[in-house]
């Protein structure tokens, strides 16, 4: 079979007045060549109130033109949480790897829901192939498990968003706005949408994304305002979007308001929500021991990336349970913050996460982990300081830890997770570090269980 369908050819505009041209570029042209605006709008003009007003005005402007404009404003991309979805897209990824180097088979093999226009469907497949190659080039140390996790997540986004963006007749202009902090993977998905002809506007009032990929830099136009706003900007949703149960994210946490201190005995009992993790290589040898914290009763476990990185599969041990739970479900990770999430098919009680109110130096804390493989050891100490290590905020504390404690729980005296134990200094005693709760929340908010 000879493939005669031509893919969409994209030309990236370099507008002089980026935001204005992003809004005004609404002429639909049925052509195999399309000019696209890909804008990175960084900072705020004059005040955060004006910034918020501008976004709401943009909502109003595009909704007034809903007959000719498909408009979608995003804050974070959906998280895959349903095991059936994970299995479905894992199978799709396996099929893809078989046909990817055969254009004829690739053309005939489904890749999520089919787009109505043949040239867009073919462009989608070619673009996804390029995205996978870009991931491999920019993550040369990623193993097959990490590549599969990325691919499954990306396929889920394609399956979730493309039916919303492309109407049946595709006689509209697509405008996608993403407001707030973004991950490298989410920005890659925005680039993917631009290759399908969508105009993209990424707006971050704090800063531009670090370590910008060359393809993103070359395709997009950056516009920097003089002001910046470090806090989270809350903007009302433009309109409610219905989702199926399999697409609904797990509920966000609510701050535990209790101020009553627990006894050390009560805090030690929370070890049932802290696990020991063994990471196995392809030869079934143990590569690493570490700890993890249960975030959700459905088996979502937070740990350090360095505990699970490079593993082919993992075993998880729970206190007072003689079973060893094997899992291949590496759900999510963050390089800079050294965080990762595994999924185990076991119901267990999660730890509440402290999301309001600061820690203070001198505050009492308790650490629970498995140092040197000594399952769920408990030690106490204080918060001794706050450090910036390699441009990342860390909690310094004095509770004793050792190798194997990584991924364990740092608790306040109310039994709330205030940090994830991540490292210790070999050259000093009781000089230990943890990832603070606010970074855990930013990374894992859709996996944290809502207290009842």
ABEGO torsion letter per residue (X at the ends): XBBABBBBBBBBBBBABAAAAAAABABBBBBABBBBBBBBBBEBBGBAAAAAAAAAAAAAAAAAAAAABBBBBBABBBBBABAAAAAAAAAAAAAAAAAAABAAAAAABBBEBBBABAAAAAAAAAAAAAAAAAAAAABAABBAAAAAAAAAAAAAAAAAAAAAABBAAGABBBBBBBBEBBBAAAAAAAAAAAAAGBBBBBBBAABBBBGBBAAAAAABBBBBBABBBABBBBBBBABBBBBBAAABBBBBBBBBABABBBBAAAAAAAAAABBBBBBBBAAGBBABBBBBBBABAAGBBBBBAAAABGBABBBBBBBGBABBBBBABBABBBAAAGBBBBBBBBBBBBBBBBABEBBBBGBBBBBBBBBGGBBGBBBBBBBAEBBBBGGBBBBBBABBBBBGABGBBBBBAAGBBABBBABBBAABBGBBBBBBAAAAAAAAAAABBBBX
